[in-house]
Amino acid sequence: MGQTIVRRYSPASADQSQIVINIYSSESPRVAMVTDPGVTRCGRLRMQLDDAAADHQGGGGGGGGGERRPREVETTMTFGDTEIRVSALEVATGRSVRACVEFLGIISV
């Protein structure tokens, strides 16, 4: 309880327009795959990605060569007693989305 996990992900392709993060639960501590018995999806976080973020100029070194930086989405999951608070931050733009997954249902924040 109270544990926070932070991960960074990149879209699979440069022209990807959104990222979807599915959240799964299981009573078993030995789950390996979401297709294992007893695993259910309990939430989904969907974020539209900014096209301009894909075209940000690389920093440093003069001359604007149109260099693309990898787009990253940083996810944070904080585990509470009966809920998981989830957020996703598009690193290049600072835009974020949040959700709260309660094990009695799903409530958006």
VENZI-V344564 format. One record per backbone hydrogen bond with DSSP energy under -0.5 kcal/mol. NH is the residue of the N-H (numbers start at 1). CO is the residue of the C=O. If there is no record, write none. Layout:
# VENZI-V344564
NH	CO
NH	CO
This chain:
# VENZI-V344564
2	79
5	77
7	75
9	73
16	13
19	47
21	45
22	20
23	43
25	40
31	28
36	33
39	36
40	25
42	23
43	23
45	21
47	19
49	17
53	50
54	50
54	51
55	51
55	52
56	53
69	56
73	9
74	89
75	7
75	73
76	87
77	5
78	85
79	3
79	77
80	78
80	83
84	101
85	78
86	84
86	99
87	76
88	97
89	74
90	95
91	72
91	89
93	90
94	90
97	88
99	86
100	107
101	84
102	100
102	105
103	82
105	102
107	100
